[in-house]
């Protein structure tokens, strides 16, 4: 077991970035393979994949919430307690994952129909969702074990598991879908490749946790302890899951707004998202590494180190986001040439890339400050701010600026900049106003016998 509070943020973050990149690449490989089958297959699966991606993202954030609970217990030097947390988290992920798997498998055709698919498109979407959605329990367990590895500082091991999963996925797609001597199973083959690769990644993670690193799980002694541990895990995980859920819904509304602006602008946004998402991945990885490190320090009660590490990491994240956004803006001509030959789409895309300077630094500050707050137990405030500002400020402003006021896609970007920077400001104020002693203690109960401290 690693020494408490002895983690460097960068050493934790760079494997998380490569892990996120590997997972993102896996999705790109699936899209590429579906495009080789037919445009109809790619379009149908793209529609239902928004549902599958949303569900899998929720499991990922649930795993992150658990990792924070583990890190804090490890920081307090309570190995017995953290083993009980592992056991209870495993039960939660199995139960929830199984429930979601069954629901998506049984309701796959209904969900595909709700997404507007008919005829052959409906068949493609149903097949994909039954297999990938039906294997959701595998993703749930992968997320849980990833949280265990991350909390113990083994982010490189989690990265290797993600890379291994990606390699298996590519290999299976080549064999089951694209090889002329293979079965050429089409959409079913792509879905099976994803599910089987996830299963392989899960087996690899199980080997890492139980045999390579030898992390032990322990069943709580009483039903009361089991319920208390479950309540704590849910208390840390639920707010962390709700914010991205509402964010995903907001993106659907944003897409509808941009669609009303024009198809060229919508295409430009789709192209540039693949670039700006990479910068977002870097900020996300940095914030996750910071959360783990601060979780250990919070458990150990090292307030001064928490403040210093959070300050330095938040500043580094903003500087990196500015630099990456500037490079992206300067490279806009070259980047858009790789996506399209349409000059109007290219011009819109270059404008969107330059707009990254307006909101990407704020986005980085949001992520790192939210991680800092969650690490010291204040998990509710970042979620509330994220949901309220997103829906009360961003969406109304995006609509008003883009359509009634005629600013088009630029109006959406201005609204996004207002949203990101306002949230960053509110979170920064919240962090700076926390007294030092409040950064040693959780705003949530750590044990059944500890008094809870309100998150005011």
Residue pairs with C-beta under 8 A, 6 or more apart in sequence:
1 74
1 79
1 152
2 74
2 152
2 153
4 74
4 75
4 76
4 77
4 296
4 299
4 300
5 75
5 293
5 296
5 297
5 299
5 300
5 302
5 305
6 296
7 153
7 289
7 292
7 293
7 296
8 293
9 286
9 289
9 290
9 293
9 309
9 313
10 289
11 289
12 150
12 153
12 155
12 288
12 289
12 292
12 293
13 155
13 285
13 286
13 288
13 289
13 290
14 285
15 155
15 156
15 158
15 159
16 150
16 155
16 158
16 159
16 284
16 285
16 288
16 289
17 281
17 282
17 285
17 286
18 159
18 162
18 163
19 146
19 155
19 158
19 159
19 161
19 162
19 163
19 285
20 281
20 284
20 285
21 278
21 281
22 159
22 162
22 163
22 165
22 166
23 162
23 166
24 277
24 281
25 166
26 165
26 166
26 169
26 194
26 197
27 49
27 53
29 166
29 169
29 170
29 173
30 45
30 169
30 173
30 190
30 193
30 194
31 42
31 46
33 173
33 177
33 178
33 190
33 193
34 41
34 42
34 45
34 46
34 187
34 190
35 42
36 177
36 178
37 177
37 186
37 187
37 190
40 120
40 121
40 124
41 124
41 186
41 187
43 121
44 112
44 117
44 120
44 121
44 122
44 124
44 125
44 128
44 187
45 124
45 125
45 128
45 187
45 190
47 112
47 115
47 116
47 117
47 121
47 125
48 108
48 111
48 112
48 115
48 117
48 125
48 126
48 128
48 129
49 128
49 132
50 115
50 252
51 104
51 111
51 115
51 129
51 133
52 104
52 128
52 129
52 132
52 133
52 136
54 245
54 248
55 100
55 104
55 133
55 136
55 139
56 136
56 139
57 244
57 248
58 241
58 244
58 245
59 93
59 96
59 97
59 136
59 139
59 140
59 143
60 143
60 146
61 237
61 240
61 241
61 244
62 92
62 93
62 96
62 140
62 143
62 144
62 237
62 240
62 241
63 93
63 143
63 144
63 146
63 147
64 147
64 150
64 237
64 240
64 288
64 291
65 147
65 233
65 236
65 237
65 238
65 240
65 241
65 379
66 85
66 89
66 144
66 147
66 148
66 151
66 233
66 236
66 237
67 146
67 147
67 148
67 150
67 151
67 291
67 292
67 295
68 151
68 236
68 291
68 292
68 295
68 374
68 375
68 379
69 85
69 89
69 232
69 233
69 236
70 82
70 85
70 86
70 147
70 148
70 151
70 152
70 295
71 151
71 291
71 292
71 295
71 296
71 299
71 375
72 295
72 296
72 298
72 299
72 375
72 377
72 442
72 446
73 81
73 82
73 85
73 299
73 446
74 82
74 151
74 152
74 296
74 299
75 295
75 296
75 297
75 298
75 299
75 300
76 299
76 300
76 446
77 299
77 300
80 218
81 447
82 151
83 216
83 217
83 218
84 218
84 219
84 220
84 225
84 229
85 229
85 232
85 233
86 148
86 215
86 216
86 217
86 218
87 217
87 218
87 219
87 220
88 220
88 226
88 229
88 230
88 233
89 144
89 147
89 148
89 233
90 141
90 144
90 217
91 230
92 230
92 233
92 234
93 140
93 141
93 143
93 144
94 137
94 140
94 141
96 140
97 136
97 137
97 138
97 139
97 140
97 141
98 137
100 133
100 136
100 137
100 140
101 133
101 134
101 135
101 136
101 137
102 134
104 111
104 129
104 130
104 133
104 134
104 136
105 130
105 133
105 134
108 125
108 126
108 129
108 130
108 133
108 134
109 122
109 126
111 129
111 133
112 122
112 125
112 126
112 129
113 122
115 125
117 124
117 125
124 187
127 187
127 188
127 191
128 187
128 188
128 190
128 191
130 191
131 188
131 191
131 192
131 194
131 195
132 191
132 194
132 195
134 195
135 194
135 195
135 198
135 199
138 195
138 198
138 199
138 202
139 198
141 202
141 205
142 161
142 198
142 201
142 202
142 205
145 202
145 205
145 206
145 208
145 209
146 158
146 161
146 205
148 209
148 215
149 155
149 157
149 158
149 161
149 205
149 208
149 209
149 213
150 158
150 288
150 292
151 292
151 295
152 213
152 215
153 292
154 208
154 213
155 289
155 292
157 208
157 212
157 213
158 205
160 204
161 201
161 204
161 205
161 208
162 201
164 200
164 201
164 204
165 197
165 198
165 200
165 201
165 204
166 197
168 196
168 197
168 200
168 201
169 193
169 194
169 197
172 189
172 192
172 193
172 196
172 197
173 189
173 190
173 193
174 182
175 182
176 182
176 183
176 184
176 185
176 189
176 190
176 192
176 193
177 184
177 185
177 186
177 189
177 190
177 193
178 184
183 189
185 192
209 215
219 226
220 226
220 229
224 448
225 448
228 445
228 447
228 448
231 445
232 444
232 445
232 446
235 379
235 444
235 445
236 374
236 379
236 444
239 379
239 380
239 382
239 383
239 384
240 374
240 379
240 383
242 383
242 387
243 382
243 383
243 386
243 387
246 386
246 387
246 390
246 391
247 386
247 390
250 390
250 391
250 394
250 395
253 395
254 395
254 398
254 412
255 266
255 269
257 398
257 399
257 402
257 403
257 412
258 265
258 266
258 269
258 402
258 409
258 412
259 266
260 402
260 403
261 402
261 403
261 408
261 409
261 412
262 408
262 409
264 342
264 344
264 345
264 348
265 348
265 408
265 409
267 340
267 342
267 345
268 345
268 346
268 348
268 349
268 351
268 352
268 409
269 352
269 409
271 336
271 339
271 340
271 345
271 349
272 335
272 349
272 352
272 353
275 328
275 335
275 353
276 328
276 352
276 353
276 356
276 360
279 321
279 324
279 325
279 328
279 356
279 360
280 360
280 363
282 320
282 321
282 324
283 317
283 320
283 321
283 360
283 363
283 364
283 367
283 368
284 367
286 313
286 316
286 317
286 320
286 364
286 367
286 368
287 317
287 364
287 367
287 368
287 370
287 371
288 371
290 309
290 310
290 313
290 368
290 371
290 372
290 375
291 371
291 372
291 374
291 375
293 309
294 306
294 309
294 310
294 371
294 372
294 375
294 376
295 375
297 305
297 306
297 309
297 375
298 306
298 375
298 376
298 377
298 439
298 440
298 442
301 440
302 440
303 436
303 437
303 439
303 440
304 436
306 372
306 375
306 376
306 439
306 440
307 436
307 439
310 368
310 369
310 372
310 431
313 368
314 365
314 368
314 369
314 372
317 364
317 365
317 367
317 368
318 361
318 364
318 365
320 364
321 360
321 361
321 363
321 364
322 357
322 360
322 361
324 360
325 356
325 357
325 360
325 361
326 357
328 335
328 353
328 356
329 350
329 353
329 354
329 356
329 357
331 353
332 349
332 350
332 353
332 354
333 346
333 350
335 349
335 353
336 345
336 346
336 349
336 350
336 353
337 346
339 345
339 346
339 349
340 346
340 349
348 409
351 409
351 410
351 413
352 409
352 413
355 410
355 413
355 416
355 417
358 413
358 414
358 416
358 417
358 421
359 413
359 416
359 417
359 419
359 420
359 421
360 420
362 417
362 420
362 421
362 423
362 424
363 420
363 424
365 424
365 427
365 428
366 382
366 386
366 420
366 423
366 424
366 427
369 382
369 424
369 427
369 428
369 430
369 431
370 382
370 386
370 427
372 431
373 379
373 381
373 382
373 427
373 430
373 431
374 382
376 434
376 438
376 439
376 440
376 441
376 442
376 443
377 441
377 442
377 443
377 444
377 453
377 455
378 430
378 434
378 443
378 455
379 443
379 444
379 455
380 443
380 455
381 427
381 430
381 455
382 427
385 423
385 426
385 427
385 430
386 423
389 419
389 422
389 423
389 426
390 419
390 423
393 415
393 418
393 419
393 422
394 415
394 416
394 418
394 419
395 415
397 414
397 415
397 418
397 419
398 411
398 412
398 415
398 416
400 411
401 407
401 410
401 411
401 412
401 414
401 415
402 408
402 409
402 410
402 411
402 412
402 415
403 411
405 411
407 414
438 453
441 453
442 453
443 452
443 453
443 454
443 455
444 452
444 453
444 455
445 451
445 452
